Amino acid sequence: MSKIEQISILPMVMSDEDAEELKRQAEQIAEYTKAKRKWENAFQMWSNEQFIGNGINDYGCCGYGSMCDYCEDNSYGRPCVRALNAMCREKGVKIDYKNYNFEEIW
């Protein structure tokens, strides 16, 4: 008997309530991930506007904010988001992804 056949004959041990709770948790995680991604994209766009507004044309590593010390590679993607996430991890800071007032965060 193969492992797949062995697994398929095992009785289901998850109750309907547990299955519903697992589904609810998965939906919450998906919602949080979507909100985080939307916030990060908006933050990077705002950061890019700050660079241009200050006469800095380079993408990232502007030296404009406190998180710029954490900017390691600005040649791709979203350097300000990566730098902010690195700073938050090191300092144990949590970001409120509902707050789009980036001046407060900066």
C-alpha positions as CSV (number, residue, x, y, z in Angstrom):
1,M,0.0,0.0,0.0
2,S,1.4,3.4,-1.0
3,K,1.7,6.3,1.4
4,I,-1.1,8.2,-0.4
5,E,-3.4,5.2,0.0
6,Q,-2.4,5.0,3.7
7,I,-3.2,8.7,4.3
8,S,-6.5,8.5,2.4
9,I,-7.9,5.8,4.7
10,L,-7.1,7.7,7.9
11,P,-10.2,9.0,9.6
12,M,-10.9,12.7,9.5
13,V,-10.0,14.2,12.9
14,M,-10.9,17.8,12.3
15,S,-14.3,18.9,13.4
16,D,-16.5,21.2,11.4
17,E,-15.9,24.0,13.9
18,D,-12.1,23.6,13.6
19,A,-12.4,23.6,9.8
20,E,-14.4,26.8,9.9
21,E,-11.9,28.4,12.3
22,L,-9.1,27.4,10.1
23,K,-10.8,28.9,7.1
24,R,-11.5,32.2,9.0
25,Q,-7.9,32.4,10.0
26,A,-6.7,31.9,6.4
27,E,-9.1,34.7,5.3
28,Q,-7.7,37.0,8.0
29,I,-4.1,36.3,6.9
30,A,-5.0,36.9,3.2
31,E,-6.7,40.2,4.1
32,Y,-3.7,41.3,6.2
33,T,-1.3,40.4,3.5
34,K,-3.3,42.3,0.9
35,A,-3.5,45.4,3.2
36,K,0.3,45.2,3.9
37,R,1.2,44.9,0.2
38,K,-1.1,47.9,-0.7
39,W,0.4,50.0,2.1
40,E,4.0,49.1,1.2
41,N,3.4,50.0,-2.5
42,A,1.9,53.3,-1.4
43,F,4.8,54.0,0.9
44,Q,7.4,53.3,-1.8
45,M,5.5,55.6,-4.2
46,W,5.5,58.3,-1.6
47,S,9.2,57.8,-0.9
48,N,10.0,58.1,-4.6
49,E,8.0,61.4,-4.7
50,Q,10.1,62.6,-1.7
51,F,13.3,61.9,-3.5
52,I,12.3,63.7,-6.7
53,G,10.9,66.6,-4.6
54,N,14.3,67.0,-3.0
55,G,16.2,67.0,-6.2
56,I,17.4,63.5,-5.7
57,N,16.8,61.4,-8.8
58,D,18.4,58.1,-7.7
59,Y,16.0,55.3,-6.9
60,G,16.4,54.8,-3.1
61,C,19.3,55.4,-0.7
62,C,18.4,59.1,-0.5
63,G,19.5,59.7,3.0
64,Y,16.2,61.4,3.6
65,G,14.8,59.2,6.4
66,S,16.0,57.4,9.5
67,M,15.5,54.1,7.8
68,C,18.0,54.9,5.1
69,D,20.8,53.4,7.2
70,Y,19.2,50.1,6.5
71,C,19.1,50.5,2.7
72,E,21.6,48.0,1.3
73,D,20.7,47.6,-2.4
74,N,18.6,50.2,-4.2
75,S,19.0,48.7,-7.7
76,Y,15.8,46.8,-7.8
77,G,12.3,46.6,-6.3
78,R,11.2,48.6,-3.4
79,P,14.3,49.7,-1.5
80,C,12.5,52.0,1.0
81,V,10.1,49.2,2.0
82,R,12.9,46.7,2.5
83,A,14.9,49.3,4.6
84,L,11.8,50.1,6.7
85,N,11.1,46.4,7.3
86,A,14.7,45.8,8.3
87,M,14.6,48.7,10.7
88,C,11.3,47.6,12.2
89,R,12.6,44.0,12.7
90,E,15.7,45.2,14.4
91,K,13.9,47.7,16.7
92,G,10.8,45.6,17.3
93,V,8.5,48.2,15.8
94,K,5.1,47.2,14.4
95,I,3.6,49.2,11.5
96,D,-0.1,50.1,11.4
97,Y,-1.0,49.3,7.8
98,K,-4.2,51.4,8.1
99,N,-2.2,54.6,8.7
100,Y,-1.3,56.3,5.4
101,N,0.2,59.4,7.0
102,F,3.7,58.6,5.9
103,E,5.2,61.7,7.4
104,E,4.5,60.3,10.9
105,I,6.2,57.0,10.0
106,W,9.2,58.7,8.3
